[in-house]
Amino acid sequence: MTRNKSEKLFARAQTVMPGGVNSPVRAFNAVGGNPLFIQSAQGARITDVDGNEFIDYVSSWGPLILGHAHPEIVAAISEQARLGTSYGAPTEKEITLAEKVTGAFPSMEIVRMVNSGTEAVMSATRLARGITGRDKILKFEGCYHGHADSMLVKAGSGLLSLGTPECPGIVADLAKKTLTLPYNDPDSVKKLFADQGDEIACVIVEAIAGNMGVIPPKEGFLQTLRDVTRKSGSLLIFDEVITGFRVTLGGAQSIFNIQPDLTCLGKIIGGGLPVGAYGGPKKLMDHISPTGSVYQAGTLSGNPLAMAAGIKMLELLSGDNIYADLERKSNLLCNGFKENVAKLGITAKFTRVGSMFSMFFTGTEVVDFNTVKTCDTEFFKRYFNAMLEEGIYIAPSQFEAGFMTTAHSEQDIEKTIQANFKALQKAKG
């Protein structure tokens, strides 16, 4: 496999961008070597500038649940582009997409469109502080909620991949207002709220952790969060930027039957274009400007291109058997991986919720940030590069999720299982 053009582009990129990339995990620091530069993508496959084709399980980090360049989504974007790409003024498409989102999420009576998951989380936590008049927020170790200052305390995703526990540049007094606890530890939550519950504005959590790999909530964990926040007058925020419309139409909250006060969405609701949203009951969202005094604005919020793509995406996701098909195919892939691990005598743990999945190279049951860190990252490094050589593109980090799409065929899955066996064999040595 030649990568000459990617190598040259990376050298050029490093002269004009920090580390040669616009998002840290893309740099391949955790897996060695230099990143691939992508030329095009279609369905379940991406092609780099050197002409190498890969079956893709990154899916732009989750949102491309229907695969790359879905023809109906491309057509919706193209049609809107001919009418104009941005107005900075209201459009009917904003209403249509908001109606589809609120229709799928009963907890979201009112929704505000923004431009990214980071912006959605930043705005939702500001709203919680504004409503409650409190300063402290609680998040969980290894959960990543974007790069707003308050959220880069014991975060997952790129910070975990790059081994950066804290981020310089965050004001110390602000960091003190962000409390952290282990994920899946309801007893620690109860204890904290017994001591400081009347000072906490909100609890924010990935209802299914997806930024330290896929870690489902233990039974009772989310209910504990709902109980303690309701009792203390704090707000419960579900970060469903990854899980919203990915695990099912109504997100993780519909699977676990827990209604948060506020929900943050992103990724899928823009059909793969930059978008985010946050929402909740009218009585809470009425505190947002211009109705209320909590300010938040954005020139590109509700951008018509993203709205057009998102409307078509959610229409397609409402079709028959979409999620059943994703469940079947994800199960098929993960079962194949499990059989390969057993045949080769390799130590690994598997997690999956719907079309999100992870294979952790550890013998420890993975339930939180500390158990995730027991993974053999050197083994993963060898495995990742071997998979790449076999024509399979997975996230360049042990601590990121894999994603199935409707575009993956059974032949793709079978090829991936065979490649997985060879890559595991090579990584084992």
N, C-alpha and C positions, 0 to 999 in steps of 0.2 A: 504494500500500500504506500503510494507516494503522497507526501504532504508538502511538496516544495512551495506551492503557491500559498498555502496556509502559513508556512514558516515565514515567507517573505512579507505577507500581510501583517503578521504579528510583530515582526521587527519594525515595520513602518508604523503600526498602531502605537507601539511603545514610545514613539517620539512625540505623539500628540494627545495621548490619553493615559491616565494613571494606571500603570501596570498593563497598558495595552487593551484595557477593557472598560466597559461602562457598567459592569456589575461584577463584584469580586469573584464569585464562585466560577465564573466563566474562564478564569485565567488558568485553570487546571493545576493550581498550586498544590492541591491536596492529592493529586494523582500523578504528578510529574509530567514532563513534556509540555508542549504548547497546544493551545486550543485549536480546534478546527474552525475554519471560517466557512459559513454556510452560504451556498449559492442559491439553492431553491429547495422547496419541499412540496410534496403532494401526498395526500392520504396518510399512510403510516410511515412514509419514508422521507428522509432528508438527504440532500446531496451537497457535498462540500465543493469548494472552488477547484479542487484537484480531480473532481469527477467521481470521488468515492461515494457510494450510496450506502445508507445505513437504515435499518429498521429502528424507529425512534420511540423510546419510552419516556422521554422527557416532556414532550408535548408542550413546549414553551412553558414548562414548570406547571402544567396542569390544565390550562384553560381550553386547549384544543381537543375537547372530548369527542368531536366528530372527525378529527384528523386535520391535516394541513390543507389549506386552500379549498375548503369545501365549496363546490361550485355555486350553491345557492347563497352562501354567505358572501362569496366574492362578487356575485351579481348584485346583491343588496348594497355592498360598499360602492361598487362601480356606478350604480344608478344614483346613489346619493352624491357621489363625487362630482357628477355632471351638474348637479343642482347647487353645488357649493360645498366647501369642506368645513367651514366654521362661520358662524354668524355672531356669536356672543349675544344671542337673543333667544327667547323661547321658541321651541318647535313642538309640533304635535307628537313627533317621535319620542320625545322625552316622556310625555304622558303615557304613551303606549307601553314603553318599556317599564316605567314605574308601575303601571297596572299589572303587567305580567309578573313582576317581582313580588308585589304585595299579594297577588293572587296565589303565589306559591308558598309564601311565608306568612302565615296568619299573625305572627308576632310583629310584623312590619305593616302598620296601617299607613304610615307616611314614610317616604324615602327621599333622601337627597343624593343626587348623583355627584360624584367627584371623579378624579382622574387616576387614582391608584389605590391599592389596598392600604398603603402607608397613610395616605391622606384620609381615608375612611376611618382608620383607627385613631389617628391624631384628632380628628374632628369629634368622634364619638366620646373619647375620653375627656376632651374639653367640655363637651356638652354635659357629661356626668358631673364634672367638677362645678360647672355653672349651676346645675340644678340643685345639687346637694350642698353647695357652699363648703365642700371639703377639699383637701389637697391630695391626700394619699390615694394611690392606686395599688392594687395587688395583681401581679402577673406570676407566671409559673416558669421555673427554670427550664430552659430549652425550647420554650415556645417563642416563636418569632412573629412579631406583629409590625414589621416594617422598621424603618430607620429613624422614626421620630425620637427625639432625645430620651423621653421617658421610657421608651421601649428597648433601648439597647443596654439593658442590665440583665446579665445572665440569659442572653438570647440564643436562639438556635440558628438554623440556616447557615449562611456564609460565615458568621462569627464562629460557629462551632467547627465548620470545615477547616477554617484557617487557624484555629487554635487561639482566637482572640477573645479572652474572657470578658473584657470591658472595652469601652471605646473612648479614647481621648477626645476632649472637646465637649464633653457633657458637663454642665455645671454641677458641682458637687451637691449643692443644696437641692437641686432638682432630682438628682439621683436618689437622695435620701427619702424623697417622697414616693419612690417606687419600691414597694415591698415585694419580695420574692419568696416563694415556697416551692417545694418539690411537687411536680405534677403527680396526680393520682394519690395524694396523701390527704384524705379528708380530715383526719385527726388534727393535723397541723393547721388546717384552715379554721377549724372550730376553736382551737386554742388562740390563734391570732385574733379572731373576731371577738372572743371573750375579753381580750386585753385592749384591742384598739378599734373595735367595730364602729364606734361612733365617729372615728376620724377618717374612715375609708370611703372615698367617693364611689369607687367601682372596683369590680373584679373583672379582668379580661382574660379570656382563655380560648385556646383552640379547642373546640368541642371534641375534635379528633386531632391530636397533635400530628402535624405533617411537615414540620421543619426540623425535626431531629430524627427523621424517618417517620414511618407511620406508627403511632402509638394510640390505640383506642383507650377511652376512659374506662377505668374500672367501675363495676357496678356500684352505684351510690355516690360516686365522686361528683358528678354534675348536679345531682339532687342536693347534695350538701351545699354546693355553691349557691343554688337557688334558695335554699332554706335560710342560710346565714345572711345573705344580702337582703332578702325580704324582711327579715327580723330587724336588721340594723339600719334599714333605710338607705343602704348602698344600692347601686345599680349593677346588674349582671350583664356583661357584654360578651357575646359569642363572636369570635373572629372566625367567620366562615369564608374567608377570602379564597381558600383552597377548596373547602368541602361544599360550599354553596353551589347547588346544581351539579356538582361532581359526584357525590355519593348517592344522591337522589334529588328529585325536584325540590323538595322542601329542606334540603341540607341535613346536617347532623342533628339539628334540633328536632326534626320530624322523626328521625330514627330512634332517638332516646326520649322523645316525648317531654322535652324540657323547653319551656318558652323563656328566653332571655328578655331583658328590658330593651336592649339595643343589639342590633346585628350588623356586622361589617361584611360586605361582599366585594368581589372584584373578579378579575380574570375572566371567567366564563361569560358573565353578563354583558361583556363587550364583544363577544364573538372572536376574541383573540386580540382586539385592539385595546389601547390603554384606557382603563375605566375602573371605577370603584363606586361603592355606594354604602351608605349607612342609614338605618331606619329603625323605627319602633312605633309605639303607640302615639296617637296624635297629641295626647296630653304632655308627652315628653318632647316630641319633635317641634311642638309649637314654641319651644324656647329658642329655636334657631332663627337667626335673622333671615328675612325681614319681619317675621311674625313676632319673634322674641329678641332678646338682647345678646345671645351667644353668637358671636360673629364667625362666619365662615363663607368664603367666596371663591370663585375660580372662573377665569375667562373661558376655559375649555370644558368646564363642567357641563355634562349633557351634550357633548360634541356630536353633531348629527351623524358623522361617520360611525362612531362607536355605537350610537343608538340604533342605527340601521342594522349593523352587524349583530348587535345584541338581540334585537327583536326577532330576527331570523333564527339565531341560535336557539332562543328559548322556544320558538315555535317548533323547531325540529326536535328539541329534547322532549316535547310533550307528546311525541308520537308513540305508537304502540311498541312495547317490548324493548325500548332503547336500554333501559337499566337492567332488564333481565338478561339481555345479550351481553352487556358489559360484565355482569356478574359471572355469567357462564365462561366467558373467555378469560377473565382474570383468574378464575379458579383453575381453569385448564393450565394456564401458564405457571401459576404458583405451585400446583401439584407436580408439574414436570420438574421444576427447580428442586422441590423437596426430594423427589425420587433420585435426582442426580447427586444431591448432597449425601443421601443415604448410601448410594452405591459407592461413592468415593471416600466415605468415612470422614467427611468434613464437618466441623462443628459450625452450626448456624441456627439462627432463630428466624422465624417468619411471622410477619403481621400483614393483615389485609383488612380493609373495609371497602366493600364495593370495588371500584376500579382503581383504588389507591393501594399500593403494596410496598413492602420492604423485605430485604434479606439482610439480616445483621450477622456479621461474622463474630459471634460470641456464643458461649455456652450458657450465659446468664439470661434469665427471662427478662425481656426488655419492657420496662413499665414507666421509666422516667429518665431524666437527664443523666443521673449517675450510672444507671445500668447501660444506657446507650454508650457511655464513654468507655465501657469495657470491650468494645469492638476492636478487632484486629485491623487497624487501618492500613497496615503494610500489606496484609493479605488482600484487602479491598483494592489497593493501588494496583497490584499485579492483576487482579481479576478484571478491573475496569479496562486496563490497556489490552488485555487478552480479548475481552468482549469487543472492543473497538476493532481489533484485527479480524475478528469474525464477522464484522459488519453489523454490530448491534450497538446502538447509542443509548447509554444510560446516563443518569446524572453523575457528574464527576465529583462525587462525594458520598461517603458511606452514610451520611446523615441527611439524605434527601429521599423523597418518595419517588416511586415509579408510577407511571400512569398508563392504563389501557385506554384505547379509543375504539370507536365503532369501525374505524377504517382498518384495524388490524384483522387480517384474515386468519383462518385456522392454519394455513400454510406458513404465514408469518410466525405464528406462535410455535409451530413445530420446528421451524428453522431456528427460532430463538432458544428453544429448549436444547436443541442439539449444540448450538453455539455455547450455551451456558455450561454444558457438560465439558466441552473442550477447554473453555476458559477456566473453569474450576480445576481441571486436571493440570493445566499449565501453571496456574497460581500456586497449586499445592507443590509442584516441583517434582 
